[in-house]
């Protein structure tokens, strides 16, 4: 919620700059940004409208995202194998090189596998001292 109010006030300040009610130097002091950053934001707001103030990183997919084809391949071809064997097949047959742990996480998320259960502690009888 704090980010939203920051973005709204930033947008209002930049609108005032575009309407020439405020200069860019004063806006940079208000927003605690460099003058160059304020100039870039004003230019983007002028060219792209309100959508220009949103960070462009939000529109990109994550680098850590595993494509949907991976889970589709798992469901079609490798339903009865574990993540290590599946990794070997995916490298050999399809050219995908993901780590075993990445595949394990994807399989658990897609409900193709279950996480390892923690072993119950064995009950041991105490030693008898003679």
Protein Blocks (a to p, Z undefined) as FASTA:
>chain_A
ZZmmmmmmmmmmmmmmmnopacfklmmmmnopafklmmmmmmmmmmnommlmpcfklmpc
cfklccfklmmmmmmmmmmbcfklmmmmmmmmnopacdfklmmmmmmmnopaccdddddd
ddddddddZZ
